Amino acid sequence: MNKPRNWLPIVVITAALAIAIGAALWWIALRPAPISYVTAPVTRGDVATTITASGVINPVITVQVGTYVSGTIVSLTCDFNTRVHKGQLCAKIDPAPYQIIVDEDAADLANAKAQIVKDQANVVYTKLASGRAALLLSEDSGSRDAADTTLDAYKQAVALVGVDAAVIQQRAAILKAAQINLNYTNIVSPVDGTVVTRDITAGQTVAASLQTPTLFSSRPISPRCRSTPASASRTSQAPGKARPPASRWMRSRTRRSGAASPRSDSRRSACRMSSPTTW
């Protein structure tokens, strides 16, 4: 007769193995990862601290660009939101009427210069005539009236040359004024900045009077930034890292960092915009 098998040892051994395997798996799963270290040589570099905020950008000054002369606008090279530089041509008034005045004054100046040459030649002639009349008078071969007449003609010729010289200066000044008015037909930007308004169109006639008409409004490219403390956030930028994008303007300061702790050596502040259309 077969004896009943004793299952107790088998159950105990199986339970012990299960507990041992579970404990081993638990220890493997919860074992801390090995510690690794990244080393690098000690260097010095810039650590940029960036404060990003949203606010209102106001220009330092606004320059009203007008016209000194009257006429018809024949061309426009600047429009709203155009970035311009000092001396850049923005508009042109029809120069034809002013060019005609310049040509007339130049002709008058040339005529005055020719007149002085003619009068200088007359001075030479009257001087010779006065000398001959004086010689005849000294030899009792001529009258004193003739000698006095030729001498007076010589003095008048010399004075006329002085008048001609003054006329040349006057005509030169008139020509210079006409040339200045001709140059005023070029409407240029007086500052580096951005055009914020345009009040004229091509073909429009502008009239310069006691109050100069405004054609453009230009703002220099150095805006003044203003924001509330609640709208500002602060980030740091390590060397070689990408700079976070600015919303509308950004002010940054650069600090010089050493091996152990950063120290402030220099600061640079800037105010920039994400788009010039916000001027």
C-alpha angles and dihedrals in degrees: 000000000000118000118231113261116248107234096179098089091047092051092047093049092046092049091048091051091048091050091048093049091047092049091049092050091046092051092048092049095048097039110123117248116255115267115246128187130210114208130194135171117264111259139164123239147145121283110194119209110201125197111198119194140156118233147124123298113213124184120241091227137357117218119208110215113205140162131258096198134047127240148098122307106240100175141014122201099168128062138173112309093013115149106228136184130217110281094015115144111245103166140000130215118211102276097193098097092046093045089056090054090050091051092049093049091047089054091049090052092050089049091052091050090051091048093055090052089053093048092048089056089050089054090057092050096047090048091055091045092051090050093052092047091051091050092051090048091052090053092046088244097115141041125258090231091061091048092050091048094053092045090051091049090053093051091048090051091052091049091048090057089056090051090051091053090053090048090053091054090048093049090047090053091049090050091049091052091049090050091051090053089049090053089051089067085077108080106205133179112259095203143025107263147090129295109242100175137024118194101177139062133202111279094026118130117228123197121206110213136150088306113052111231116240115237103169140006114217128188123201118245095248104090125187113236125214129177139157119251091238092061096054127096128186128222135169129225123205122207112281095017124120116259116242114248118263119235101210107327137002134206116195135186124197121214127193112231128201135200098277108021134359119255128192111250103153140004129206124184127195136174117208138169130223091222133014090224089080092070 
